[in-house]
């Protein structure tokens, strides 16, 4: 097409001298303000999760994100390279350690942290005496896959009809309980409910709270002693499952962190390889953009009615959900960043 473009070396020189320093300066200035505000709060609830830079288990970089769940803002990002820690499986723990070290140095008092059920993270937080809760979505996702697998066995097809109800039950169990034993009591009551029994032995939850109705479809109920009920009971009452149910987060989840990870894809796609500083700057840009738009309100129609849209998540296999439509994103941080970059260029 005979288009004149600058060489890659020219782009890298421009990025190294002006773009990357401006991004790092903007992020650190913004982070200092957030950490100062957090240091004044006695009950900081954090969410933590790691994102790998490439699909699969051979990632080169792992970015650990720490989010203040009270304000839905990213407060820290740690980029870990796999050869620093002896393999990609150790990057998440190292990222968490670095982030907690930074927060501790800034005087931030942590009330609890919400994460997934990574074994290394569990052990580290237990040794550090930090209260940990588990994200409900990660727990529900794993159990749903196992129950769906049970439903494909011979004489166990009835179990698949109960998967949506079991999903709802795990969310309700986490949100409506105040203690770990209460969560376990409500969770195990499910085994009575699927048999059309609505009184339970555990005094912490003696009866179902829903209205008792006479069902028209009696074929949906499971029966004790059948392969379907035996396999379901075996899966839902495992020691590891009951232990994790007791630690489900009752207040905040890490869904906002997952949303931030999807924002990163716009700045650093997983099919492109970046140098360390280039990857770090793209993460900072994604965090600045996310924080700026974290509290966007719901869009409205011309008659001021709230707007919604239907979404069809792949994990729900055809089920649709109504999601609120947010107002358009803003780019004030990018305008500030560009003005700062041009200021550096003018001074040079």
C-alpha angles and dihedrals in degrees: 000000000000093000117161112226132168119258123258090248089056091051092049092049091050091047094047095049102038118001102050096043090050092051094048092047092050093048095047092049091051092044093052090057092050094047091049090054092047092051088062092056121083097198110051114170112197134190121207135189140150129232122199120219094229137030118265132029100297100076120159096204132032120192116203114204125202116196131189100229094196092064100021093234133134108244101174142015125192120190113203125188116216096231089057092067103029100261144359093268090069098049097090095056092047092049091052092049092052093047094049090047091055093047091048092051089054092052098251113160111212118212095184142327129227116213141145121272099272106158095219091051091049093053095044095050091045091054090047091051092236117149110243130194128187126236111248096216093059090049093047092047093055095045093047091056092050094046091048088053090052090052090061093060123099114280091004101093092112090068092069091063089062097052096095090048092048090051091053091045095056091052091047091048092055096043099044100045130084102189137037096246090051090054091051092048092052092044096052090047086074090076090061094043094057087056092052091254113132103178119080139200097229110092091210089069110014099163140025112256096218124094112271108239133180107246124223095202107060093169092078094067119095123226127222114252095029121119091244095056094039094054093043092049091048092054098043096047101048113135092240092050094050091046091052094044089058090059100047113135111257097192118023133026134196096245089112089056090054088051090052090051089057089052089055089060089068091057101032114021115200094235093064125076117222134185117250097261092042090053092046093051092049089052091050091050091050091050093049091049093046094048091050092055100033095106099044113150128229117278119242136206125245088273091052095252115145115257125231135179134201118244129188109206115204091227091060094057100223100338113130130214133197110233127184116250111234126217118262117287120253129219105205092133090055091051089051091046092051092049090050091049093050089048090057090047092051092048090049 
